[in-house]
Amino acid sequence: MYMKKAKRKSNGRISIRKMIAIWGILLLYFAPSIIMYSEPFSYLYDFVKYIRCGICFGFIVLGASRSYLKINLVKYSLLLFFLSLFISSALGDLNIFSWINTTLSILGIYYIIEYYGKKDIYAFLYYAYLYFLVLLLINDFFMIVSPGELIIVKNQLGNQPFYFLTSKNTFAMFSFPLLLLSNLCYEIKIIRGIDLMMSVGLAIFPIIVVHSVTSLVCIVLFELALIFLSKKVERIFSAKFWKNLLIVLSIFQIAFTFIFRSKAVQYIIITLLKKDPTLSGRSLLFDSAHQLISNHFILGMGNGMDGYYYYTVSPEYETGGIMWAHNTSLDLLTQGGIILFILFYIVMFFSFSKIFKKKKRINRISLVIVCMLVAYTLMGFTERFEFRYDLHFLFAIASISWKIKASEDVPMKQGENIEFFPKKA
């Protein structure tokens, strides 16, 4: 994959106005922790939420007023998803502002990307790529010249250390979008192979430094899949194959919490991953989540304080604590029961439906997106992503991916010079 020669040539046109607008939007979703939590900027944390909600509401109103941004099955399922969460929270432990913030912010992601998908999807992909590239470049620089965390933040979990971008447990929020965008930009020939390799290096470096084994394994599998699935090999794997693989992984994600203590799984954890048998206490959290789900199977327990329902492994499950399920499927069932669980996967299904619909084979663009979803699904075995902005960023791009054309899909003479950002996909 890395050895393909770029056929598209840039005319060097860069729109500062567009870049500032896109970077400003991304900053509201993916702001570095050094800005959000350190003095004298920490007061901006709540302010950013208000601004983000306002901008998202504006895009939603804009989208609702224009025919090309009409409500589709993805947005209908999202509305039902958040309505279900509201009902669960109202019956349990409702934090109304947190619910409004989460609902508007995630809905806004889909409307924003759909807006740019109509206007100029190539510009959006490139400027978004540059945004994550610059952030990780700065973060990695600080990690090299000043090893260790830069700030300490006191929150519900106690004193939490943070690097320039984020805490050691959430670097995937920045690394995964960079990997996704760099590979998409490479496929449409906006960047070169050397740029792609640099991006992969920047994305993987902090993961290695903080010893995030799960993230590292998923990144390696993602890149290996794209490297070895050349044109000839890619034709072997149909759209049906990828769809079935995702279904199996999603089912096994929750099954994993029940077979966690089996000899085979314990061998992988202890011998191959070099982790403790409980995966830093996750087995106890799984047991706790199973008990909570059995007591609140239909509607769950609500979104709780600060948008999450924290709970402990003590017998007093209903009182709340300072931890969560550390498994995407379990977290869905805990917060919203079986209804929220089903609605989440309906959202995912409709987001990716055009990739799989009436296709016997998937193209290179779709392959990048689907492989990234596989990586997130694998990460979901030990982490939660259902309300993470980076996951819905992926869903939103998947929903408009049919507008993105790989260079091989566009007839072109060798060495032909074209627009850097084509006006239409």
C-alpha positions as CSV (number, residue, x, y, z in Angstrom):
1,M,0.0,0.0,0.0
2,Y,2.8,2.4,0.9
3,M,4.6,1.8,-2.4
4,K,1.9,3.1,-4.7
5,K,3.1,6.1,-6.7
6,A,0.9,9.2,-6.4
7,K,-0.7,10.2,-9.7
8,R,-2.4,13.4,-8.5
9,K,-0.4,16.5,-8.3
10,S,-1.2,19.4,-6.0
11,N,-1.6,22.9,-7.5
12,G,-0.6,24.2,-4.1
13,R,-3.9,26.0,-3.4
14,I,-4.6,26.3,0.3
15,S,-7.6,28.2,1.7
16,I,-6.6,29.8,5.1
17,R,-10.3,30.7,5.7
18,K,-11.5,27.1,5.2
19,M,-8.7,25.7,7.3
20,I,-9.4,28.1,10.2
21,A,-13.1,27.2,10.1
22,I,-12.5,23.5,10.1
23,W,-9.7,23.7,12.7
24,G,-12.0,25.8,14.9
25,I,-14.7,23.2,14.8
26,L,-12.3,20.3,15.5
27,L,-10.8,22.2,18.4
28,L,-14.2,22.2,20.1
29,Y,-14.3,18.4,19.9
30,F,-10.7,17.5,20.1
31,A,-9.0,20.1,22.3
32,P,-5.6,19.3,23.9
33,S,-5.7,18.8,27.6
34,I,-3.0,21.4,28.1
35,I,-5.7,24.0,26.9
36,M,-8.7,22.4,28.6
37,Y,-7.3,21.7,32.1
38,S,-4.2,23.8,32.7
39,E,-4.1,27.3,34.2
40,P,-5.0,30.0,33.1
41,F,-7.1,28.2,30.5
42,S,-9.0,25.8,32.6
43,Y,-12.0,28.1,32.9
44,L,-12.6,27.5,29.2
45,Y,-13.7,23.9,29.8
46,D,-17.4,24.8,30.3
47,F,-17.2,27.7,27.8
48,V,-16.1,25.3,25.1
49,K,-19.2,23.1,25.8
50,Y,-21.5,26.0,25.4
51,I,-19.9,27.1,22.1
52,R,-19.9,23.6,20.7
53,C,-23.6,23.1,21.5
54,G,-24.4,26.5,19.9
55,I,-22.5,25.7,16.7
56,C,-23.9,22.2,16.5
57,F,-27.4,23.6,17.0
58,G,-26.7,26.0,14.1
59,F,-25.6,23.2,11.8
60,I,-28.6,21.1,12.7
61,V,-31.0,24.0,12.0
62,L,-29.1,24.7,8.7
63,G,-29.3,21.0,7.8
64,A,-33.0,20.8,8.6
65,S,-33.8,23.8,6.4
66,R,-32.0,22.5,3.3
67,S,-33.2,19.6,1.3
68,Y,-29.7,18.1,0.7
69,L,-29.2,17.8,4.5
70,K,-32.6,16.2,5.2
71,I,-33.1,13.8,8.0
72,N,-32.1,10.3,6.9
73,L,-32.2,6.9,8.5
74,V,-28.9,7.6,10.3
75,K,-30.2,10.7,12.0
76,Y,-33.6,9.1,12.7
77,S,-31.8,6.3,14.5
78,L,-29.6,8.8,16.4
79,L,-32.6,10.7,17.6
80,L,-34.2,7.5,18.9
81,F,-30.9,6.6,20.5
82,F,-30.7,9.8,22.5
83,L,-34.5,9.7,23.2
84,S,-34.0,6.3,24.7
85,L,-31.0,7.5,26.8
86,F,-33.1,10.4,28.0
87,I,-35.9,8.1,29.2
88,S,-33.5,5.8,30.9
89,S,-31.8,8.8,32.6
90,A,-35.1,10.4,33.6
91,L,-36.1,7.1,35.3
92,G,-32.7,6.8,36.8
93,D,-30.2,9.5,37.5
94,L,-30.7,12.3,35.0
95,N,-28.1,15.0,34.3
96,I,-30.1,17.1,31.9
97,F,-27.2,19.4,30.8
98,S,-24.9,16.5,30.2
99,W,-27.6,14.8,28.1
100,I,-28.2,18.0,26.0
101,N,-24.4,18.5,25.5
102,T,-23.9,14.9,24.4
103,T,-26.9,14.9,22.1
104,L,-26.2,18.1,20.4
105,S,-22.5,17.5,20.1
106,I,-22.8,14.0,18.5
107,L,-25.7,15.0,16.2
108,G,-23.6,18.0,15.2
109,I,-20.8,15.8,14.0
110,Y,-23.1,14.2,11.4
111,Y,-24.5,17.5,10.2
112,I,-21.1,19.2,10.0
113,I,-19.5,16.4,8.0
114,E,-22.6,16.1,5.8
115,Y,-22.4,19.8,5.2
116,Y,-18.8,19.6,4.1
117,G,-19.5,16.4,2.2
118,K,-21.8,18.5,0.0
119,K,-19.6,21.6,-0.2
120,D,-16.0,20.2,-0.4
121,I,-15.3,16.9,1.2
122,Y,-11.7,16.7,0.0
123,A,-10.8,20.0,1.6
124,F,-12.4,18.9,4.9
125,L,-10.5,15.6,4.9
126,Y,-7.2,17.3,4.2
127,Y,-7.5,20.1,6.7
128,A,-8.8,17.7,9.4
129,Y,-5.8,15.5,8.6
130,L,-3.5,18.5,9.1
131,Y,-5.2,19.3,12.4
132,F,-4.6,15.9,14.0
133,L,-1.1,15.8,12.4
134,V,-0.1,19.1,14.0
135,L,-1.5,18.1,17.4
136,L,0.3,14.8,17.5
137,L,3.5,16.4,16.3
138,I,3.4,18.9,19.2
139,N,2.5,16.2,21.7
140,D,5.2,13.8,20.6
141,F,7.7,16.6,20.7
142,F,6.8,17.3,24.4
143,M,7.0,13.6,25.1
144,I,10.5,13.5,23.9
145,V,11.9,16.7,25.4
146,S,9.9,16.5,28.6
147,P,9.1,12.9,29.4
148,G,6.2,12.4,31.8
149,E,2.9,14.1,32.3
150,L,2.7,17.8,32.0
151,I,-0.3,18.6,34.3
152,I,-2.3,16.9,37.1
153,V,-6.1,17.3,37.0
154,K,-8.4,16.5,39.9
155,N,-11.7,14.9,38.8
156,Q,-14.1,12.2,39.8
157,L,-11.3,9.6,39.5
158,G,-8.9,11.5,41.8
159,N,-5.7,13.2,40.6
160,Q,-5.3,12.3,36.9
161,P,-2.0,13.0,35.0
162,F,-2.3,14.4,31.5
163,Y,0.2,14.8,28.7
164,F,-0.1,17.7,26.1
165,L,-3.0,16.1,24.3
166,T,-4.8,13.8,26.8
167,S,-4.3,11.2,29.5
168,K,-2.5,7.9,28.9
169,N,-5.7,6.0,28.5
170,T,-7.3,8.1,25.7
171,F,-4.6,8.7,23.1
172,A,-6.7,6.6,20.6
173,M,-9.1,9.6,20.4
174,F,-6.3,11.5,18.5
175,S,-4.3,8.6,17.0
176,F,-7.2,6.8,15.4
177,P,-8.6,9.9,13.5
178,L,-5.1,10.7,12.2
179,L,-4.7,7.1,10.9
180,L,-8.1,7.2,9.3
181,L,-7.6,10.6,7.7
182,S,-4.0,10.0,6.5
183,N,-5.0,6.8,4.8
184,L,-8.0,8.4,3.1
185,C,-5.9,11.4,2.0
186,Y,-3.4,8.9,0.6
187,E,-6.0,7.0,-1.3
188,I,-7.3,10.2,-3.0
189,K,-3.6,11.3,-3.6
190,I,-3.7,14.5,-1.5
191,I,-0.6,13.2,0.4
192,R,2.3,11.0,-0.5
193,G,3.5,7.7,0.8
194,I,6.2,9.4,3.0
195,D,3.5,11.6,4.5
196,L,1.4,8.6,5.3
197,M,4.4,6.8,7.0
198,M,5.2,9.9,9.0
199,S,1.5,10.1,10.2
200,V,1.5,6.5,11.3
201,G,4.7,7.1,13.2
202,L,3.3,10.2,15.0
203,A,0.1,8.3,15.8
204,I,1.8,5.2,17.2
205,F,4.6,6.9,19.2
206,P,2.5,8.1,22.2
207,I,0.7,4.7,22.3
208,I,4.1,3.0,22.7
209,V,5.3,5.5,25.3
210,V,2.3,5.1,27.6
211,H,2.3,1.2,27.0
212,S,-1.3,1.1,25.8
213,V,-1.2,-2.5,24.6
214,T,-4.8,-2.7,23.3
215,S,-4.5,0.5,21.2
216,L,-1.1,-0.7,19.9
217,V,-2.4,-4.1,18.8
218,C,-5.4,-2.5,17.0
219,I,-3.2,0.1,15.2
220,V,-0.8,-2.6,14.1
221,L,-3.7,-4.8,12.8
222,F,-5.3,-1.9,11.0
223,E,-2.1,-1.0,9.2
224,L,-1.2,-4.6,8.4
225,A,-4.6,-5.1,6.9
226,L,-4.2,-2.1,4.6
227,I,-0.7,-3.0,3.7
228,F,-1.4,-6.7,2.8
229,L,-4.8,-6.2,1.2
230,S,-3.4,-5.2,-2.1
231,K,-5.7,-5.0,-5.2
232,K,-5.5,-8.7,-5.9
233,V,-5.9,-9.8,-2.4
234,E,-8.7,-7.3,-1.7
235,R,-10.9,-8.9,-4.3
236,I,-11.0,-12.1,-2.3
237,F,-12.8,-10.3,0.5
238,S,-16.4,-9.3,-0.4
239,A,-18.5,-6.7,1.3
240,K,-20.4,-9.6,2.8
241,F,-17.2,-10.9,4.4
242,W,-16.5,-7.6,6.2
243,K,-20.2,-7.2,7.3
244,N,-20.2,-10.7,8.8
245,L,-16.8,-10.1,10.5
246,L,-18.2,-7.0,12.2
247,I,-21.3,-8.8,13.3
248,V,-19.2,-11.6,14.8
249,L,-16.8,-9.2,16.6
250,S,-19.7,-7.2,17.9
251,I,-21.4,-10.3,19.4
252,F,-18.1,-11.6,20.8
253,Q,-17.5,-8.2,22.4
254,I,-20.1,-8.9,25.0
255,A,-19.4,-12.6,25.1
256,F,-15.8,-11.8,26.0
257,T,-17.0,-10.4,29.4
258,F,-18.4,-13.9,30.2
259,I,-15.5,-16.0,29.0
260,F,-12.9,-13.6,30.3
261,R,-11.7,-16.2,32.9
262,S,-11.4,-19.1,30.5
263,K,-8.0,-20.7,30.1
264,A,-7.6,-19.6,26.5
265,V,-8.3,-15.9,27.2
266,Q,-6.2,-15.9,30.3
267,Y,-3.3,-17.4,28.3
268,I,-3.6,-14.5,25.8
269,I,-3.7,-11.9,28.6
270,I,-1.0,-13.3,30.7
271,T,1.4,-14.9,28.3
272,L,1.0,-12.8,25.1
273,L,-0.1,-9.4,26.3
274,K,2.0,-9.6,29.6
275,K,-1.0,-8.2,31.6
276,D,-2.3,-9.1,35.0
277,P,-5.1,-11.7,35.0
278,T,-7.9,-9.2,35.7
279,L,-6.7,-6.6,33.1
280,S,-6.3,-3.9,35.8
281,G,-9.5,-4.9,37.6
282,R,-11.7,-5.2,34.5
283,S,-12.9,-8.7,35.4
284,L,-14.4,-7.3,38.6
285,L,-16.0,-4.4,36.7
286,F,-17.5,-6.9,34.3
287,D,-19.1,-8.9,37.2
288,S,-20.4,-5.6,38.6
289,A,-21.9,-4.6,35.2
290,H,-23.6,-8.0,34.8
291,Q,-25.3,-7.5,38.1
292,L,-26.4,-4.0,37.2
293,I,-27.8,-5.2,33.8
294,S,-29.7,-8.0,35.4
295,N,-31.5,-5.5,37.6
296,H,-32.1,-2.9,34.9
297,F,-32.2,-5.0,31.7
298,I,-34.8,-3.0,29.6
299,L,-33.9,0.7,30.2
300,G,-30.6,0.6,32.2
301,M,-29.7,3.1,34.9
302,G,-29.3,6.3,32.9
303,N,-26.4,8.5,32.0
304,G,-25.7,9.5,35.6
305,M,-23.4,12.2,36.9
306,D,-21.4,14.1,34.3
307,G,-22.9,12.0,31.5
308,Y,-21.7,8.6,32.8
309,Y,-23.1,6.2,35.4
310,Y,-20.2,5.4,37.7
311,Y,-20.4,2.3,39.8
312,T,-18.3,0.2,42.1
313,V,-17.7,-3.5,42.6
314,S,-19.1,-3.3,46.1
315,P,-22.5,-5.0,47.0
316,E,-24.1,-1.5,46.9
317,Y,-24.4,-1.3,43.1
318,E,-27.1,1.3,43.1
319,T,-25.3,3.9,45.0
320,G,-22.8,4.7,42.3
321,G,-19.0,4.9,42.5
322,I,-16.0,6.0,40.4
323,M,-15.7,3.4,37.6
324,W,-17.5,2.2,34.5
325,A,-17.8,-1.1,32.5
326,H,-14.7,-0.8,30.3
327,N,-16.6,-2.6,27.5
328,T,-18.7,-0.8,24.9
329,S,-21.5,-3.3,24.9
330,L,-21.7,-3.6,28.7
331,D,-21.6,0.2,29.0
332,L,-24.5,0.5,26.6
333,L,-26.5,-2.1,28.5
334,T,-25.7,-0.5,31.9
335,Q,-26.7,3.0,30.9
336,G,-29.7,2.3,28.6
337,G,-30.5,-1.3,28.7
338,I,-31.2,-3.6,25.8
339,I,-33.1,-0.8,24.0
340,L,-30.1,1.6,23.9
341,F,-27.8,-1.3,23.0
342,I,-30.0,-2.2,19.9
343,L,-30.3,1.4,18.9
344,F,-26.6,2.0,18.9
345,Y,-26.0,-0.9,16.5
346,I,-28.8,0.4,14.3
347,V,-27.0,3.7,14.1
348,M,-23.8,1.9,13.1
349,F,-25.7,-0.2,10.6
350,F,-27.3,2.8,8.8
351,S,-24.0,4.7,8.9
352,F,-22.2,1.9,7.0
353,S,-25.2,0.8,4.9
354,K,-24.1,2.5,1.7
355,I,-20.7,0.9,1.9
356,F,-22.2,-2.6,1.9
357,K,-25.5,-1.9,0.0
358,K,-25.6,-3.8,-3.3
359,K,-21.9,-4.2,-3.4
360,K,-20.1,-7.4,-3.9
361,R,-16.7,-5.8,-3.4
362,I,-15.7,-2.7,-1.4
363,N,-13.3,-0.1,-2.9
364,R,-10.2,1.2,-1.3
365,I,-11.9,4.1,0.5
366,S,-14.4,1.8,2.0
367,L,-11.7,-0.6,3.0
368,V,-9.9,2.1,5.1
369,I,-13.1,3.0,6.8
370,V,-14.2,-0.6,7.5
371,C,-10.8,-1.6,8.8
372,M,-10.9,1.4,11.2
373,L,-14.3,0.2,12.5
374,V,-12.9,-3.2,13.1
375,A,-10.1,-1.6,15.1
376,Y,-12.7,0.3,17.2
377,T,-14.7,-2.8,17.7
378,L,-11.7,-4.7,19.0
379,M,-10.8,-1.7,21.3
380,G,-14.4,-1.9,22.6
381,F,-13.6,-5.3,24.2
382,T,-11.8,-3.4,27.0
383,E,-12.9,0.2,26.5
384,R,-16.1,2.2,25.9
385,F,-16.7,4.3,22.8
386,E,-20.5,4.7,22.3
387,F,-20.4,8.4,23.2
388,R,-16.9,9.1,22.0
389,Y,-16.6,11.9,19.4
390,D,-13.9,10.1,17.4
391,L,-16.1,7.0,16.9
392,H,-19.1,9.1,15.7
393,F,-16.6,11.0,13.5
394,L,-15.9,7.7,11.8
395,F,-19.6,6.9,11.5
396,A,-20.3,10.3,10.0
397,I,-17.5,9.9,7.4
398,A,-18.8,6.4,6.6
399,S,-22.3,7.7,6.0
400,I,-21.0,10.1,3.2
401,S,-18.1,7.9,2.0
402,W,-19.8,7.3,-1.3
403,K,-18.9,10.9,-2.2
404,I,-15.1,10.2,-1.8
405,K,-13.4,8.8,-4.8
406,A,-10.0,7.0,-4.7
407,S,-7.5,8.0,-7.4
408,E,-8.0,4.6,-9.1
409,D,-11.7,5.3,-9.5
410,V,-11.1,8.5,-11.5
411,P,-9.9,8.2,-15.1
412,M,-6.7,10.2,-15.5
413,K,-3.7,10.3,-17.8
414,Q,-0.3,9.6,-16.3
415,G,1.1,12.7,-14.7
416,E,-2.0,14.8,-15.3
417,N,-2.3,17.8,-13.1
418,I,-5.7,18.3,-11.4
419,E,-7.4,20.4,-8.8
420,F,-6.0,19.8,-5.3
421,F,-9.5,19.9,-3.9
422,P,-12.1,18.8,-6.6
423,K,-15.3,20.7,-6.2
424,K,-17.3,17.5,-6.5
425,A,-16.6,13.9,-5.4
